[in-house]
């Protein structure tokens, strides 16, 4: 039997780059930007900017991390307390 359900994950205060998955929860590094709905960490931002310019996709950069905020603080601010993500899961059950 196939079950479809929605699982809610509470991320708490953890901040993880949407691109490389690096954990910035304990980092005070500033930088990065929001590209569409993806948060690019300071490292990915630098690495991706060249390609973004090459493909003329700067318009998808919605916001840059302000220099007075760390990437972590900025991401938490963007989430505005919404620290959960929802995933639709399907599971095959043998019984
Ligand atoms: Zn990254």
PDB file of the backbone (N, CA, C, O) and the ligand in Angstrom, with CONECT records:
HET     ZN  A 101       1
ATOM      1  N   UNK A   1       0.832  -1.192   0.000  1.00  0.00           N
ATOM      2  CA  UNK A   1       0.000   0.000   0.000  1.00  0.00           C
ATOM      3  C   UNK A   1       0.874   1.252   0.000  1.00  0.00           C
ATOM      4  O   UNK A   1       1.935   1.286   0.623  1.00  0.00           O
ATOM      5  N   UNK A   2       0.414   2.264  -0.699  1.00  0.00           N
ATOM      6  CA  UNK A   2       1.194   3.488  -0.779  1.00  0.00           C
ATOM      7  C   UNK A   2       0.557   4.579   0.078  1.00  0.00           C
ATOM      8  O   UNK A   2      -0.624   4.895  -0.062  1.00  0.00           O
ATOM      9  N   UNK A   3       1.364   5.142   0.963  1.00  0.00           N
ATOM     10  CA  UNK A   3       0.870   6.214   1.818  1.00  0.00           C
ATOM     11  C   UNK A   3       1.540   7.521   1.453  1.00  0.00           C
ATOM     12  O   UNK A   3       2.753   7.572   1.250  1.00  0.00           O
ATOM     13  N   UNK A   4       0.753   8.571   1.370  1.00  0.00           N
ATOM     14  CA  UNK A   4       1.312   9.900   1.149  1.00  0.00           C
ATOM     15  C   UNK A   4       1.062  10.723   2.398  1.00  0.00           C
ATOM     16  O   UNK A   4      -0.070  10.812   2.873  1.00  0.00           O
ATOM     17  N   UNK A   5       2.100  11.316   2.922  1.00  0.00           N
ATOM     18  CA  UNK A   5       1.915  12.150   4.095  1.00  0.00           C
ATOM     19  C   UNK A   5       2.889  13.317   4.049  1.00  0.00           C
ATOM     20  O   UNK A   5       3.867  13.316   3.301  1.00  0.00           O
ATOM     21  N   UNK A   6       2.590  14.302   4.868  1.00  0.00           N
ATOM     22  CA  UNK A   6       3.431  15.493   4.901  1.00  0.00           C
ATOM     23  C   UNK A   6       4.241  15.473   6.188  1.00  0.00           C
ATOM     24  O   UNK A   6       3.689  15.399   7.286  1.00  0.00           O
ATOM     25  N   UNK A   7       5.529  15.538   6.037  1.00  0.00           N
ATOM     26  CA  UNK A   7       6.393  15.543   7.200  1.00  0.00           C
ATOM     27  C   UNK A   7       6.877  16.970   7.434  1.00  0.00           C
ATOM     28  O   UNK A   7       7.281  17.655   6.495  1.00  0.00           O
ATOM     29  N   UNK A   8       6.835  17.413   8.680  1.00  0.00           N
ATOM     30  CA  UNK A   8       7.294  18.755   9.022  1.00  0.00           C
ATOM     31  C   UNK A   8       8.618  18.645   9.763  1.00  0.00           C
ATOM     32  O   UNK A   8       8.724  17.957  10.778  1.00  0.00           O
ATOM     33  N   UNK A   9       9.626  19.336   9.237  1.00  0.00           N
ATOM     34  CA  UNK A   9      10.920  19.339   9.887  1.00  0.00           C
ATOM     35  C   UNK A   9      11.147  20.693  10.544  1.00  0.00           C
ATOM     36  O   UNK A   9      10.975  21.735   9.913  1.00  0.00           O
ATOM     37  N   UNK A  10      11.526  20.671  11.795  1.00  0.00           N
ATOM     38  CA  UNK A  10      11.836  21.918  12.479  1.00  0.00           C
ATOM     39  C   UNK A  10      13.340  22.149  12.397  1.00  0.00           C
ATOM     40  O   UNK A  10      14.137  21.381  12.935  1.00  0.00           O
ATOM     41  N   UNK A  11      13.705  23.228  11.709  1.00  0.00           N
ATOM     42  CA  UNK A  11      15.126  23.514  11.517  1.00  0.00           C
ATOM     43  C   UNK A  11      15.734  24.238  12.709  1.00  0.00           C
ATOM     44  O   UNK A  11      16.957  24.314  12.834  1.00  0.00           O
ATOM     45  N   UNK A  12      14.886  24.772  13.585  1.00  0.00           N
ATOM     46  CA  UNK A  12      15.397  25.534  14.711  1.00  0.00           C
ATOM     47  C   UNK A  12      16.179  26.730  14.227  1.00  0.00           C
ATOM     48  O   UNK A  12      15.743  27.441  13.321  1.00  0.00           O
ATOM     49  N   UNK A  13      17.330  26.956  14.825  1.00  0.00           N
ATOM     50  CA  UNK A  13      18.151  28.101  14.434  1.00  0.00           C
ATOM     51  C   UNK A  13      19.268  27.701  13.488  1.00  0.00           C
ATOM     52  O   UNK A  13      20.184  28.488  13.253  1.00  0.00           O
ATOM     53  N   UNK A  14      19.212  26.508  12.947  1.00  0.00           N
ATOM     54  CA  UNK A  14      20.308  26.087  12.077  1.00  0.00           C
ATOM     55  C   UNK A  14      20.186  26.729  10.704  1.00  0.00           C
ATOM     56  O   UNK A  14      19.092  26.870  10.158  1.00  0.00           O
ATOM     57  N   UNK A  15      21.321  27.111  10.165  1.00  0.00           N
ATOM     58  CA  UNK A  15      21.364  27.750   8.853  1.00  0.00           C
ATOM     59  C   UNK A  15      22.303  26.947   7.966  1.00  0.00           C
ATOM     60  O   UNK A  15      23.492  26.806   8.253  1.00  0.00           O
ATOM     61  N   UNK A  16      21.746  26.429   6.891  1.00  0.00           N
ATOM     62  CA  UNK A  16      22.507  25.595   5.967  1.00  0.00           C
ATOM     63  C   UNK A  16      22.360  26.159   4.563  1.00  0.00           C
ATOM     64  O   UNK A  16      21.257  26.509   4.141  1.00  0.00           O
ATOM     65  N   UNK A  17      23.461  26.248   3.844  1.00  0.00           N
ATOM     66  CA  UNK A  17      23.439  26.771   2.478  1.00  0.00           C
ATOM     67  C   UNK A  17      22.565  25.876   1.605  1.00  0.00           C
ATOM     68  O   UNK A  17      22.686  24.652   1.644  1.00  0.00           O
ATOM     69  N   UNK A  18      21.684  26.495   0.818  1.00  0.00           N
ATOM     70  CA  UNK A  18      20.783  25.724  -0.052  1.00  0.00           C
ATOM     71  C   UNK A  18      21.531  25.099  -1.227  1.00  0.00           C
ATOM     72  O   UNK A  18      21.008  24.197  -1.881  1.00  0.00           O
ATOM     73  N   UNK A  19      22.731  25.560  -1.498  1.00  0.00           N
ATOM     74  CA  UNK A  19      23.458  25.076  -2.658  1.00  0.00           C
ATOM     75  C   UNK A  19      24.462  23.979  -2.296  1.00  0.00           C
ATOM     76  O   UNK A  19      24.413  22.882  -2.853  1.00  0.00           O
ATOM     77  N   UNK A  20      25.370  24.273  -1.364  1.00  0.00           N
ATOM     78  CA  UNK A  20      26.411  23.290  -1.054  1.00  0.00           C
ATOM     79  C   UNK A  20      26.138  22.522   0.236  1.00  0.00           C
ATOM     80  O   UNK A  20      26.825  21.545   0.535  1.00  0.00           O
ATOM     81  N   UNK A  21      25.132  22.963   1.004  1.00  0.00           N
ATOM     82  CA  UNK A  21      24.795  22.252   2.224  1.00  0.00           C
ATOM     83  C   UNK A  21      25.709  22.528   3.397  1.00  0.00           C
ATOM     84  O   UNK A  21      25.618  21.851   4.421  1.00  0.00           O
ATOM     85  N   UNK A  22      26.610  23.531   3.270  1.00  0.00           N
ATOM     86  CA  UNK A  22      27.518  23.857   4.367  1.00  0.00           C
ATOM     87  C   UNK A  22      26.732  24.427   5.547  1.00  0.00           C
ATOM     88  O   UNK A  22      25.769  25.174   5.369  1.00  0.00           O
ATOM     89  N   UNK A  23      27.154  24.066   6.734  1.00  0.00           N
ATOM     90  CA  UNK A  23      26.479  24.490   7.953  1.00  0.00           C
ATOM     91  C   UNK A  23      27.052  25.827   8.433  1.00  0.00           C
ATOM     92  O   UNK A  23      28.234  25.923   8.762  1.00  0.00           O
ATOM     93  N   UNK A  24      26.206  26.849   8.467  1.00  0.00           N
ATOM     94  CA  UNK A  24      26.641  28.187   8.893  1.00  0.00           C
ATOM     95  C   UNK A  24      26.074  28.568  10.257  1.00  0.00           C
ATOM     96  O   UNK A  24      26.109  29.732  10.656  1.00  0.00           O
ATOM     97  N   UNK A  25      25.546  27.562  10.970  1.00  0.00           N
ATOM     98  CA  UNK A  25      24.900  27.827  12.253  1.00  0.00           C
ATOM     99  C   UNK A  25      25.848  28.485  13.253  1.00  0.00           C
ATOM    100  O   UNK A  25      25.429  29.339  14.034  1.00  0.00           O
ATOM    101  N   UNK A  26      27.123  28.093  13.232  1.00  0.00           N
ATOM    102  CA  UNK A  26      28.087  28.632  14.189  1.00  0.00           C
ATOM    103  C   UNK A  26      29.048  29.614  13.531  1.00  0.00           C
ATOM    104  O   UNK A  26      30.092  29.936  14.098  1.00  0.00           O
ATOM    105  N   UNK A  27      28.706  30.089  12.345  1.00  0.00           N
ATOM    106  CA  UNK A  27      29.614  30.971  11.616  1.00  0.00           C
ATOM    107  C   UNK A  27      29.149  32.419  11.662  1.00  0.00           C
ATOM    108  O   UNK A  27      27.951  32.697  11.612  1.00  0.00           O
ATOM    109  N   UNK A  28      30.093  33.327  11.756  1.00  0.00           N
ATOM    110  CA  UNK A  28      29.762  34.756  11.731  1.00  0.00           C
ATOM    111  C   UNK A  28      30.148  35.400  10.411  1.00  0.00           C
ATOM    112  O   UNK A  28      30.173  36.625  10.293  1.00  0.00           O
ATOM    113  N   UNK A  29      30.447  34.578   9.426  1.00  0.00           N
ATOM    114  CA  UNK A  29      30.843  35.077   8.113  1.00  0.00           C
ATOM    115  C   UNK A  29      29.675  35.818   7.440  1.00  0.00           C
ATOM    116  O   UNK A  29      28.536  35.352   7.464  1.00  0.00           O
ATOM    117  N   UNK A  30      29.976  36.960   6.849  1.00  0.00           N
ATOM    118  CA  UNK A  30      28.956  37.728   6.153  1.00  0.00           C
ATOM    119  C   UNK A  30      29.084  37.502   4.653  1.00  0.00           C
ATOM    120  O   UNK A  30      30.167  37.201   4.151  1.00  0.00           O
ATOM    121  N   UNK A  31      27.971  37.649   3.944  1.00  0.00           N
ATOM    122  CA  UNK A  31      27.996  37.489   2.494  1.00  0.00           C
ATOM    123  C   UNK A  31      26.860  36.606   2.037  1.00  0.00           C
ATOM    124  O   UNK A  31      26.046  36.150   2.840  1.00  0.00           O
ATOM    125  N   UNK A  32      26.811  36.371   0.746  1.00  0.00           N
ATOM    126  CA  UNK A  32      25.766  35.539   0.186  1.00  0.00           C
ATOM    127  C   UNK A  32      24.616  36.355  -0.351  1.00  0.00           C
ATOM    128  O   UNK A  32      24.536  37.565  -0.139  1.00  0.00           O
ATOM    129  N   UNK A  33      23.726  35.677  -1.049  1.00  0.00           N
ATOM    130  CA  UNK A  33      22.535  36.337  -1.573  1.00  0.00           C
ATOM    131  C   UNK A  33      21.414  35.348  -1.753  1.00  0.00           C
ATOM    132  O   UNK A  33      21.601  34.136  -1.656  1.00  0.00           O
ATOM    133  N   UNK A  34      20.231  35.897  -2.018  1.00  0.00           N
ATOM    134  CA  UNK A  34      19.054  35.086  -2.256  1.00  0.00           C
ATOM    135  C   UNK A  34      18.798  35.074  -3.756  1.00  0.00           C
ATOM    136  O   UNK A  34      18.491  36.110  -4.345  1.00  0.00           O
ATOM    137  N   UNK A  35      18.922  33.910  -4.372  1.00  0.00           N
ATOM    138  CA  UNK A  35      18.730  33.748  -5.802  1.00  0.00           C
ATOM    139  C   UNK A  35      17.444  32.951  -5.993  1.00  0.00           C
ATOM    140  O   UNK A  35      17.419  31.745  -5.746  1.00  0.00           O
ATOM    141  N   UNK A  36      16.375  33.619  -6.431  1.00  0.00           N
ATOM    142  CA  UNK A  36      15.069  32.963  -6.448  1.00  0.00           C
ATOM    143  C   UNK A  36      14.688  32.663  -5.012  1.00  0.00           C
ATOM    144  O   UNK A  36      14.581  33.583  -4.201  1.00  0.00           O
ATOM    145  N   UNK A  37      14.483  31.405  -4.679  1.00  0.00           N
ATOM    146  CA  UNK A  37      14.174  31.061  -3.296  1.00  0.00           C
ATOM    147  C   UNK A  37      15.341  30.330  -2.646  1.00  0.00           C
ATOM    148  O   UNK A  37      15.186  29.746  -1.573  1.00  0.00           O
ATOM    149  N   UNK A  38      16.530  30.358  -3.297  1.00  0.00           N
ATOM    150  CA  UNK A  38      17.686  29.675  -2.750  1.00  0.00           C
ATOM    151  C   UNK A  38      18.635  30.642  -2.064  1.00  0.00           C
ATOM    152  O   UNK A  38      18.997  31.678  -2.621  1.00  0.00           O
ATOM    153  N   UNK A  39      19.033  30.290  -0.850  1.00  0.00           N
ATOM    154  CA  UNK A  39      20.008  31.093  -0.127  1.00  0.00           C
ATOM    155  C   UNK A  39      21.407  30.582  -0.459  1.00  0.00           C
ATOM    156  O   UNK A  39      21.756  29.444  -0.146  1.00  0.00           O
ATOM    157  N   UNK A  40      22.209  31.447  -1.103  1.00  0.00           N
ATOM    158  CA  UNK A  40      23.588  31.112  -1.449  1.00  0.00           C
ATOM    159  C   UNK A  40      24.489  31.568  -0.322  1.00  0.00           C
ATOM    160  O   UNK A  40      24.423  32.728   0.083  1.00  0.00           O
ATOM    161  N   UNK A  41      25.329  30.686   0.194  1.00  0.00           N
ATOM    162  CA  UNK A  41      26.254  31.057   1.266  1.00  0.00           C
ATOM    163  C   UNK A  41      27.350  31.970   0.687  1.00  0.00           C
ATOM    164  O   UNK A  41      27.483  32.086  -0.531  1.00  0.00           O
ATOM    165  N   UNK A  42      28.145  32.625   1.581  1.00  0.00           N
ATOM    166  CA  UNK A  42      29.191  33.536   1.078  1.00  0.00           C
ATOM    167  C   UNK A  42      30.114  32.892   0.041  1.00  0.00           C
ATOM    168  O   UNK A  42      30.516  33.541  -0.924  1.00  0.00           O
ATOM    169  N   UNK A  43      30.443  31.630   0.240  1.00  0.00           N
ATOM    170  CA  UNK A  43      31.343  30.926  -0.668  1.00  0.00           C
ATOM    171  C   UNK A  43      30.666  30.646  -2.010  1.00  0.00           C
ATOM    172  O   UNK A  43      31.248  30.914  -3.061  1.00  0.00           O
ATOM    173  N   UNK A  44      29.453  30.115  -1.986  1.00  0.00           N
ATOM    174  CA  UNK A  44      28.716  29.823  -3.220  1.00  0.00           C
ATOM    175  C   UNK A  44      28.402  31.100  -3.986  1.00  0.00           C
ATOM    176  O   UNK A  44      28.396  31.109  -5.217  1.00  0.00           O
ATOM    177  N   UNK A  45      28.138  32.189  -3.245  1.00  0.00           N
ATOM    178  CA  UNK A  45      27.826  33.459  -3.890  1.00  0.00           C
ATOM    179  C   UNK A  45      28.983  33.897  -4.769  1.00  0.00           C
ATOM    180  O   UNK A  45      28.791  34.283  -5.922  1.00  0.00           O
ATOM    181  N   UNK A  46      30.191  33.834  -4.213  1.00  0.00           N
ATOM    182  CA  UNK A  46      31.390  34.247  -4.955  1.00  0.00           C
ATOM    183  C   UNK A  46      31.593  33.339  -6.166  1.00  0.00           C
ATOM    184  O   UNK A  46      31.898  33.809  -7.262  1.00  0.00           O
ATOM    185  N   UNK A  47      31.421  32.038  -5.955  1.00  0.00           N
ATOM    186  CA  UNK A  47      31.651  31.078  -7.037  1.00  0.00           C
ATOM    187  C   UNK A  47      30.599  31.157  -8.137  1.00  0.00           C
ATOM    188  O   UNK A  47      30.894  30.887  -9.301  1.00  0.00           O
ATOM    189  N   UNK A  48      29.375  31.524  -7.771  1.00  0.00           N
ATOM    190  CA  UNK A  48      28.281  31.507  -8.740  1.00  0.00           C
ATOM    191  C   UNK A  48      28.083  32.820  -9.473  1.00  0.00           C
ATOM    192  O   UNK A  48      27.483  32.860 -10.547  1.00  0.00           O
ATOM    193  N   UNK A  49      28.592  33.896  -8.884  1.00  0.00           N
ATOM    194  CA  UNK A  49      28.320  35.221  -9.442  1.00  0.00           C
ATOM    195  C   UNK A  49      28.775  35.362 -10.889  1.00  0.00           C
ATOM    196  O   UNK A  49      28.105  36.001 -11.700  1.00  0.00           O
ATOM    197  N   UNK A  50      29.910  34.765 -11.204  1.00  0.00           N
ATOM    198  CA  UNK A  50      30.445  34.855 -12.556  1.00  0.00           C
ATOM    199  C   UNK A  50      29.480  34.221 -13.571  1.00  0.00           C
ATOM    200  O   UNK A  50      29.184  34.802 -14.615  1.00  0.00           O
ATOM    201  N   UNK A  51      29.004  33.027 -13.239  1.00  0.00           N
ATOM    202  CA  UNK A  51      28.067  32.320 -14.118  1.00  0.00           C
ATOM    203  C   UNK A  51      26.747  33.072 -14.223  1.00  0.00           C
ATOM    204  O   UNK A  51      26.141  33.143 -15.293  1.00  0.00           O
ATOM    205  N   UNK A  52      26.308  33.635 -13.091  1.00  0.00           N
ATOM    206  CA  UNK A  52      25.043  34.378 -13.094  1.00  0.00           C
ATOM    207  C   UNK A  52      25.139  35.579 -14.039  1.00  0.00           C
ATOM    208  O   UNK A  52      24.201  35.875 -14.779  1.00  0.00           O
ATOM    209  N   UNK A  53      26.280  36.262 -14.001  1.00  0.00           N
ATOM    210  CA  UNK A  53      26.488  37.395 -14.908  1.00  0.00           C
ATOM    211  C   UNK A  53      26.588  36.929 -16.354  1.00  0.00           C
ATOM    212  O   UNK A  53      26.073  37.573 -17.269  1.00  0.00           O
ATOM    213  N   UNK A  54      27.259  35.799 -16.540  1.00  0.00           N
ATOM    214  CA  UNK A  54      27.432  35.234 -17.872  1.00  0.00           C
ATOM    215  C   UNK A  54      26.087  34.925 -18.527  1.00  0.00           C
ATOM    216  O   UNK A  54      25.889  35.162 -19.718  1.00  0.00           O
ATOM    217  N   UNK A  55      25.160  34.385 -17.713  1.00  0.00           N
ATOM    218  CA  UNK A  55      23.835  34.034 -18.235  1.00  0.00           C
ATOM    219  C   UNK A  55      22.830  35.162 -18.071  1.00  0.00           C
ATOM    220  O   UNK A  55      21.642  35.003 -18.352  1.00  0.00           O
ATOM    221  N   UNK A  56      23.332  36.311 -17.609  1.00  0.00           N
ATOM    222  CA  UNK A  56      22.482  37.497 -17.446  1.00  0.00           C
ATOM    223  C   UNK A  56      21.283  37.224 -16.533  1.00  0.00           C
ATOM    224  O   UNK A  56      20.149  37.600 -16.829  1.00  0.00           O
ATOM    225  N   UNK A  57      21.575  36.565 -15.429  1.00  0.00           N
ATOM    226  CA  UNK A  57      20.497  36.178 -14.507  1.00  0.00           C
ATOM    227  C   UNK A  57      20.493  37.001 -13.218  1.00  0.00           C
ATOM    228  O   UNK A  57      19.911  36.594 -12.212  1.00  0.00           O
ATOM    229  N   UNK A  58      21.148  38.159 -13.262  1.00  0.00           N
ATOM    230  CA  UNK A  58      21.223  38.995 -12.056  1.00  0.00           C
ATOM    231  C   UNK A  58      19.839  39.361 -11.521  1.00  0.00           C
ATOM    232  O   UNK A  58      19.662  39.610 -10.329  1.00  0.00           O
ATOM    233  N   UNK A  59      18.858  39.389 -12.436  1.00  0.00           N
ATOM    234  CA  UNK A  59      17.506  39.769 -12.010  1.00  0.00           C
ATOM    235  C   UNK A  59      16.892  38.778 -11.018  1.00  0.00           C
ATOM    236  O   UNK A  59      15.945  39.110 -10.304  1.00  0.00           O
ATOM    237  N   UNK A  60      17.438  37.562 -10.980  1.00  0.00           N
ATOM    238  CA  UNK A  60      16.914  36.574 -10.041  1.00  0.00           C
ATOM    239  C   UNK A  60      17.492  36.733  -8.636  1.00  0.00           C
ATOM    240  O   UNK A  60      17.016  36.109  -7.688  1.00  0.00           O
ATOM    241  N   UNK A  61      18.509  37.564  -8.510  1.00  0.00           N
ATOM    242  CA  UNK A  61      19.051  37.837  -7.179  1.00  0.00           C
ATOM    243  C   UNK A  61      18.117  38.826  -6.496  1.00  0.00           C
ATOM    244  O   UNK A  61      18.044  39.999  -6.863  1.00  0.00           O
ATOM    245  N   UNK A  62      17.413  38.327  -5.504  1.00  0.00           N
ATOM    246  CA  UNK A  62      16.379  39.143  -4.871  1.00  0.00           C
ATOM    247  C   UNK A  62      16.950  40.057  -3.805  1.00  0.00           C
ATOM    248  O   UNK A  62      16.465  41.170  -3.602  1.00  0.00           O
ATOM    249  N   UNK A  63      17.979  39.584  -3.129  1.00  0.00           N
ATOM    250  CA  UNK A  63      18.489  40.341  -2.010  1.00  0.00           C
ATOM    251  C   UNK A  63      19.913  39.905  -1.706  1.00  0.00           C
ATOM    252  O   UNK A  63      20.247  38.726  -1.827  1.00  0.00           O
ATOM    253  N   UNK A  64      20.754  40.858  -1.309  1.00  0.00           N
ATOM    254  CA  UNK A  64      22.106  40.538  -0.863  1.00  0.00           C
ATOM    255  C   UNK A  64      22.167  40.597   0.653  1.00  0.00           C
ATOM    256  O   UNK A  64      21.469  41.395   1.277  1.00  0.00           O
ATOM    257  N   UNK A  65      22.990  39.763   1.236  1.00  0.00           N
ATOM    258  CA  UNK A  65      23.204  39.818   2.677  1.00  0.00           C
ATOM    259  C   UNK A  65      23.852  41.157   3.023  1.00  0.00           C
ATOM    260  O   UNK A  65      24.906  41.482   2.477  1.00  0.00           O
ATOM    261  N   UNK A  66      23.242  41.944   3.923  1.00  0.00           N
ATOM    262  CA  UNK A  66      23.851  43.232   4.280  1.00  0.00           C
ATOM    263  C   UNK A  66      25.197  43.011   4.986  1.00  0.00           C
ATOM    264  O   UNK A  66      25.337  42.064   5.760  1.00  0.00           O
ATOM    265  N   UNK A  67      26.185  43.875   4.727  1.00  0.00           N
ATOM    266  CA  UNK A  67      27.528  43.664   5.272  1.00  0.00           C
ATOM    267  C   UNK A  67      27.583  43.694   6.798  1.00  0.00           C
ATOM    268  O   UNK A  67      28.527  43.168   7.388  1.00  0.00           O
ATOM    269  N   UNK A  68      26.578  44.305   7.450  1.00  0.00           N
ATOM    270  CA  UNK A  68      26.590  44.346   8.911  1.00  0.00           C
ATOM    271  C   UNK A  68      25.958  43.116   9.551  1.00  0.00           C
ATOM    272  O   UNK A  68      25.904  43.011  10.776  1.00  0.00           O
ATOM    273  N   UNK A  69      25.481  42.187   8.730  1.00  0.00           N
ATOM    274  CA  UNK A  69      24.878  40.958   9.256  1.00  0.00           C
ATOM    275  C   UNK A  69      25.670  39.743   8.793  1.00  0.00           C
ATOM    276  O   UNK A  69      26.231  39.733   7.697  1.00  0.00           O
ATOM    277  N   UNK A  70      25.708  38.721   9.639  1.00  0.00           N
ATOM    278  CA  UNK A  70      26.320  37.473   9.187  1.00  0.00           C
ATOM    279  C   UNK A  70      25.307  36.744   8.319  1.00  0.00           C
ATOM    280  O   UNK A  70      24.108  37.011   8.395  1.00  0.00           O
ATOM    281  N   UNK A  71      25.792  35.821   7.492  1.00  0.00           N
ATOM    282  CA  UNK A  71      24.903  35.033   6.635  1.00  0.00           C
ATOM    283  C   UNK A  71      23.831  34.348   7.488  1.00  0.00           C
ATOM    284  O   UNK A  71      22.663  34.275   7.104  1.00  0.00           O
ATOM    285  N   UNK A  72      24.254  33.848   8.656  1.00  0.00           N
ATOM    286  CA  UNK A  72      23.337  33.159   9.561  1.00  0.00           C
ATOM    287  C   UNK A  72      22.219  34.092  10.047  1.00  0.00           C
ATOM    288  O   UNK A  72      21.038  33.757   9.957  1.00  0.00           O
ATOM    289  N   UNK A  73      22.608  35.271  10.564  1.00  0.00           N
ATOM    290  CA  UNK A  73      21.615  36.230  11.067  1.00  0.00           C
ATOM    291  C   UNK A  73      20.649  36.654   9.962  1.00  0.00           C
ATOM    292  O   UNK A  73      19.444  36.785  10.177  1.00  0.00           O
ATOM    293  N   UNK A  74      21.212  36.862   8.784  1.00  0.00           N
ATOM    294  CA  UNK A  74      20.411  37.307   7.643  1.00  0.00           C
ATOM    295  C   UNK A  74      19.381  36.244   7.255  1.00  0.00           C
ATOM    296  O   UNK A  74      18.218  36.567   7.015  1.00  0.00           O
ATOM    297  N   UNK A  75      19.805  34.976   7.193  1.00  0.00           N
ATOM    298  CA  UNK A  75      18.886  33.888   6.843  1.00  0.00           C
ATOM    299  C   UNK A  75      17.767  33.766   7.866  1.00  0.00           C
ATOM    300  O   UNK A  75      16.609  33.554   7.505  1.00  0.00           O
ATOM    301  N   UNK A  76      18.114  33.900   9.154  1.00  0.00           N
ATOM    302  CA  UNK A  76      17.096  33.798  10.195  1.00  0.00           C
ATOM    303  C   UNK A  76      16.094  34.942  10.064  1.00  0.00           C
ATOM    304  O   UNK A  76      14.900  34.773  10.313  1.00  0.00           O
ATOM    305  N   UNK A  77      16.604  36.111   9.667  1.00  0.00           N
ATOM    306  CA  UNK A  77      15.730  37.262   9.471  1.00  0.00           C
ATOM    307  C   UNK A  77      14.779  37.038   8.280  1.00  0.00           C
ATOM    308  O   UNK A  77      13.600  37.388   8.341  1.00  0.00           O
ATOM    309  N   UNK A  78      15.313  36.451   7.203  1.00  0.00           N
ATOM    310  CA  UNK A  78      14.507  36.159   6.012  1.00  0.00           C
ATOM    311  C   UNK A  78      13.389  35.180   6.334  1.00  0.00           C
ATOM    312  O   UNK A  78      12.281  35.284   5.808  1.00  0.00           O
ATOM    313  N   UNK A  79      13.703  34.212   7.221  1.00  0.00           N
ATOM    314  CA  UNK A  79      12.708  33.210   7.590  1.00  0.00           C
ATOM    315  C   UNK A  79      11.633  33.799   8.490  1.00  0.00           C
ATOM    316  O   UNK A  79      10.513  33.291   8.544  1.00  0.00           O
ATOM    317  N   UNK A  80      11.970  34.854   9.186  1.00  0.00           N
ATOM    318  CA  UNK A  80      11.034  35.538  10.083  1.00  0.00           C
ATOM    319  C   UNK A  80      10.330  34.563  11.023  1.00  0.00           C
ATOM    320  O   UNK A  80       9.111  34.627  11.186  1.00  0.00           O
ATOM    321  N   UNK A  81      11.082  33.676  11.631  1.00  0.00           N
ATOM    322  CA  UNK A  81      10.522  32.763  12.626  1.00  0.00           C
ATOM    323  C   UNK A  81       9.905  31.510  12.045  1.00  0.00           C
ATOM    324  O   UNK A  81       9.493  30.614  12.781  1.00  0.00           O
ATOM    325  N   UNK A  82       9.840  31.446  10.714  1.00  0.00           N
ATOM    326  CA  UNK A  82       9.281  30.244  10.078  1.00  0.00           C
ATOM    327  C   UNK A  82      10.418  29.248   9.891  1.00  0.00           C
ATOM    328  O   UNK A  82      11.067  29.209   8.845  1.00  0.00           O
ATOM    329  N   UNK A  83      10.646  28.449  10.922  1.00  0.00           N
ATOM    330  CA  UNK A  83      11.803  27.559  10.912  1.00  0.00           C
ATOM    331  C   UNK A  83      11.472  26.128  10.526  1.00  0.00           C
ATOM    332  O   UNK A  83      12.251  25.209  10.779  1.00  0.00           O
ATOM    333  N   UNK A  84      10.315  25.946   9.914  1.00  0.00           N
ATOM    334  CA  UNK A  84       9.970  24.580   9.536  1.00  0.00           C
ATOM    335  C   UNK A  84       9.897  24.450   8.017  1.00  0.00           C
ATOM    336  O   UNK A  84       9.537  25.398   7.321  1.00  0.00           O
ATOM    337  N   UNK A  85      10.233  23.298   7.526  1.00  0.00           N
ATOM    338  CA  UNK A  85      10.025  23.002   6.115  1.00  0.00           C
ATOM    339  C   UNK A  85       9.106  21.794   6.024  1.00  0.00           C
ATOM    340  O   UNK A  85       9.135  20.904   6.874  1.00  0.00           O
ATOM    341  N   UNK A  86       8.297  21.780   4.985  1.00  0.00           N
ATOM    342  CA  UNK A  86       7.354  20.673   4.808  1.00  0.00           C
ATOM    343  C   UNK A  86       7.740  19.873   3.571  1.00  0.00           C
ATOM    344  O   UNK A  86       8.035  20.423   2.510  1.00  0.00           O
ATOM    345  N   UNK A  87       7.728  18.571   3.743  1.00  0.00           N
ATOM    346  CA  UNK A  87       8.071  17.717   2.616  1.00  0.00           C
ATOM    347  C   UNK A  87       6.974  16.698   2.423  1.00  0.00           C
ATOM    348  O   UNK A  87       6.472  16.102   3.375  1.00  0.00           O
ATOM    349  N   UNK A  88       6.615  16.512   1.167  1.00  0.00           N
ATOM    350  CA  UNK A  88       5.608  15.502   0.866  1.00  0.00           C
ATOM    351  C   UNK A  88       6.329  14.176   0.637  1.00  0.00           C
ATOM    352  O   UNK A  88       7.193  14.060  -0.233  1.00  0.00           O
ATOM    353  N   UNK A  89       5.957  13.194   1.431  1.00  0.00           N
ATOM    354  CA  UNK A  89       6.644  11.913   1.384  1.00  0.00           C
ATOM    355  C   UNK A  89       5.667  10.824   0.946  1.00  0.00           C
ATOM    356  O   UNK A  89       4.475  10.862   1.252  1.00  0.00           O
ATOM    357  N   UNK A  90       6.211   9.868   0.231  1.00  0.00           N
ATOM    358  CA  UNK A  90       5.412   8.680  -0.059  1.00  0.00           C
ATOM    359  C   UNK A  90       6.160   7.478   0.473  1.00  0.00           C
ATOM    360  O   UNK A  90       7.389   7.424   0.430  1.00  0.00           O
ATOM    361  N   UNK A  91       5.436   6.555   0.955  1.00  0.00           N
ATOM    362  CA  UNK A  91       6.046   5.415   1.598  1.00  0.00           C
ATOM    363  C   UNK A  91       5.287   4.155   1.183  1.00  0.00           C
ATOM    364  O   UNK A  91       4.057   4.114   1.213  1.00  0.00           O
ATOM    365  N   UNK A  92       6.022   3.162   0.807  1.00  0.00           N
ATOM    366  CA  UNK A  92       5.398   1.895   0.472  1.00  0.00           C
ATOM    367  C   UNK A  92       5.374   1.004   1.713  1.00  0.00           C
ATOM    368  O   UNK A  92       6.405   0.743   2.333  1.00  0.00           O
ATOM    369  N   UNK A  93       4.202   0.557   2.048  1.00  0.00           N
ATOM    370  CA  UNK A  93       4.097  -0.326   3.209  1.00  0.00           C
ATOM    371  C   UNK A  93       3.690  -1.705   2.787  1.00  0.00           C
ATOM    372  O   UNK A  93       2.761  -1.887   2.001  1.00  0.00           O
ATOM    373  N   UNK A  94       4.391  -2.671   3.314  1.00  0.00           N
ATOM    374  CA  UNK A  94       4.210  -4.043   2.857  1.00  0.00           C
ATOM    375  C   UNK A  94       2.937  -4.688   3.399  1.00  0.00           C
ATOM    376  O   UNK A  94       2.416  -5.621   2.787  1.00  0.00           O
ATOM    377  N   UNK A  95       2.425  -4.209   4.536  1.00  0.00           N
ATOM    378  CA  UNK A  95       1.214  -4.846   5.085  1.00  0.00           C
ATOM    379  C   UNK A  95      -0.041  -4.189   4.567  1.00  0.00           C
ATOM    380  O   UNK A  95      -1.146  -4.598   4.926  1.00  0.00           O
TER     381      UNK A  95
HETATM  382 ZN    ZN A 101      27.191  27.199  -0.162  1.00  0.00          ZN
END
